[in-house]
Each structure stands twice: as structure tokens, then as C-alpha cells.
Amino acid sequence: MNLSIAPIGVPMKIVKIKIKGEQQKQLANMGFIETANITVVSETVGNLIVNIKDSRVGLGKDLAQKIIVTPA
């Protein structure tokens, strides 16, 4: 499933990130790498706030749809 439809408060693991180039590097620098644990904290109008590596990060709906996760 992609991150945009992940349930709130359930620990997930990143399986794949379908982004290439500079944006992928930027996400990797923030901790968005395969096998990283991630939890959706809240969702508003498709935009997400996630907890990754003890930090909270806001993601847009388009970006969240390109991150594939599975329950941890």
C-alpha cells in the first residue's frame, strides 16, 4: 500500500520509494530510505504528518502516494 492510505498511528516500514533524482536524495537525507520505520501521525485533506527517525515531517499527497509501505 502507499503511504497516503496507511492507517494513522500504525507503525509501517518503507518498502520502496518510487522517486528518482534530486528529490530522492533529499528524502534520503531526511531518513526516507527502504527499511525505515514510519508512522502517520495525522492527515488533513490528503496531506500527511509522519513520524520518521524521531522527527515529524509534513508530506503532500502526491509524494505520499510514491512511498510504498507495509506493516512493521
C-alpha positions as protocol buffer text, in pm:
chain_id: "A"
residue {
  index: 1
  type: MET
  ca { x: 0 y: 0 z: 0 }
}
residue {
  index: 2
  type: ASN
  ca { x: 116 y: 354 z: -47 }
}
residue {
  index: 3
  type: LEU
  ca { x: 174 y: 588 z: 246 }
}
residue {
  index: 4
  type: SER
  ca { x: -126 y: 808 z: 162 }
}
residue {
  index: 5
  type: ILE
  ca { x: -369 y: 527 z: 258 }
}
residue {
  index: 6
  type: ALA
  ca { x: -174 y: 394 z: 559 }
}
residue {
  index: 7
  type: PRO
  ca { x: -372 y: 396 z: 885 }
}
residue {
  index: 8
  type: ILE
  ca { x: -296 y: 665 z: 1142 }
}
residue {
  index: 9
  type: GLY
  ca { x: -88 y: 553 z: 1439 }
}
residue {
  index: 10
  type: VAL
  ca { x: 18 y: 215 z: 1295 }
}
residue {
  index: 11
  type: PRO
  ca { x: 395 y: 156 z: 1261 }
}
residue {
  index: 12
  type: MET
  ca { x: 487 y: 89 z: 898 }
}
residue {
  index: 13
  type: LYS
  ca { x: 809 y: 1 z: 714 }
}
residue {
  index: 14
  type: ILE
  ca { x: 912 y: 165 z: 387 }
}
residue {
  index: 15
  type: VAL
  ca { x: 941 y: -100 z: 115 }
}
residue {
  index: 16
  type: LYS
  ca { x: 1006 y: 115 z: -193 }
}
residue {
  index: 17
  type: ILE
  ca { x: 1027 y: 480 z: -292 }
}
residue {
  index: 18
  type: LYS
  ca { x: 916 y: 549 z: -650 }
}
residue {
  index: 19
  type: ILE
  ca { x: 1105 y: 877 z: -689 }
}
residue {
  index: 20
  type: LYS
  ca { x: 1432 y: 941 z: -870 }
}
residue {
  index: 21
  type: GLY
  ca { x: 1683 y: 1221 z: -888 }
}
residue {
  index: 22
  type: GLU
  ca { x: 1733 y: 1514 z: -654 }
}
residue {
  index: 23
  type: GLN
  ca { x: 1403 y: 1463 z: -472 }
}
residue {
  index: 24
  type: GLN
  ca { x: 1505 y: 1107 z: -378 }
}
residue {
  index: 25
  type: LYS
  ca { x: 1834 y: 1235 z: -235 }
}
residue {
  index: 26
  type: GLN
  ca { x: 1652 y: 1499 z: -34 }
}
residue {
  index: 27
  type: LEU
  ca { x: 1413 y: 1239 z: 110 }
}
residue {
  index: 28
  type: ALA
  ca { x: 1703 y: 1004 z: 191 }
}
residue {
  index: 29
  type: ASN
  ca { x: 1874 y: 1286 z: 384 }
}
residue {
  index: 30
  type: MET
  ca { x: 1557 y: 1318 z: 597 }
}
residue {
  index: 31
  type: GLY
  ca { x: 1553 y: 942 z: 669 }
}
residue {
  index: 32
  type: PHE
  ca { x: 1313 y: 821 z: 399 }
}
residue {
  index: 33
  type: ILE
  ca { x: 1502 y: 509 z: 292 }
}
residue {
  index: 34
  type: GLU
  ca { x: 1394 y: 149 z: 232 }
}
residue {
  index: 35
  type: THR
  ca { x: 1351 y: -48 z: 559 }
}
residue {
  index: 36
  type: ALA
  ca { x: 1300 y: 273 z: 764 }
}
residue {
  index: 37
  type: ASN
  ca { x: 1013 y: 271 z: 1015 }
}
residue {
  index: 38
  type: ILE
  ca { x: 746 y: 537 z: 967 }
}
residue {
  index: 39
  type: THR
  ca { x: 417 y: 622 z: 1138 }
}
residue {
  index: 40
  type: VAL
  ca { x: 141 y: 851 z: 1011 }
}
residue {
  index: 41
  type: VAL
  ca { x: 60 y: 1099 z: 1289 }
}
residue {
  index: 42
  type: SER
  ca { x: -221 y: 1292 z: 1119 }
}
residue {
  index: 43
  type: GLU
  ca { x: -389 y: 1353 z: 784 }
}
residue {
  index: 44
  type: THR
  ca { x: -559 y: 1667 z: 659 }
}
residue {
  index: 45
  type: VAL
  ca { x: -702 y: 1696 z: 306 }
}
residue {
  index: 46
  type: GLY
  ca { x: -462 y: 1426 z: 185 }
}
residue {
  index: 47
  type: ASN
  ca { x: -153 y: 1591 z: 333 }
}
residue {
  index: 48
  type: LEU
  ca { x: 25 y: 1386 z: 599 }
}
residue {
  index: 49
  type: ILE
  ca { x: 236 y: 1446 z: 904 }
}
residue {
  index: 50
  type: VAL
  ca { x: 458 y: 1144 z: 964 }
}
residue {
  index: 51
  type: ASN
  ca { x: 699 y: 1042 z: 1236 }
}
residue {
  index: 52
  type: ILE
  ca { x: 1028 y: 910 z: 1099 }
}
residue {
  index: 53
  type: LYS
  ca { x: 1360 y: 878 z: 1285 }
}
residue {
  index: 54
  type: ASP
  ca { x: 1219 y: 1065 z: 1589 }
}
residue {
  index: 55
  type: SER
  ca { x: 1121 y: 1365 z: 1372 }
}
residue {
  index: 56
  type: ARG
  ca { x: 790 y: 1485 z: 1236 }
}
residue {
  index: 57
  type: VAL
  ca { x: 777 y: 1568 z: 866 }
}
residue {
  index: 58
  type: GLY
  ca { x: 492 y: 1703 z: 652 }
}
residue {
  index: 59
  type: LEU
  ca { x: 430 y: 1535 z: 314 }
}
residue {
  index: 60
  type: GLY
  ca { x: 199 y: 1626 z: 31 }
}
residue {
  index: 61
  type: LYS
  ca { x: -47 y: 1375 z: -111 }
}
residue {
  index: 62
  type: ASP
  ca { x: 144 y: 1334 z: -440 }
}
residue {
  index: 63
  type: LEU
  ca { x: 467 y: 1249 z: -261 }
}
residue {
  index: 64
  type: ALA
  ca { x: 298 y: 1015 z: -12 }
}
residue {
  index: 65
  type: GLN
  ca { x: 149 y: 813 z: -299 }
}
residue {
  index: 66
  type: LYS
  ca { x: 501 y: 736 z: -428 }
}
residue {
  index: 67
  type: ILE
  ca { x: 617 y: 581 z: -98 }
}
residue {
  index: 68
  type: ILE
  ca { x: 522 y: 213 z: -66 }
}
residue {
  index: 69
  type: VAL
  ca { x: 488 y: 77 z: 288 }
}
residue {
  index: 70
  type: THR
  ca { x: 395 y: -243 z: 469 }
}
residue {
  index: 71
  type: PRO
  ca { x: 301 y: -303 z: 835 }
}
residue {
  index: 72
  type: ALA
  ca { x: 614 y: -327 z: 1052 }
}
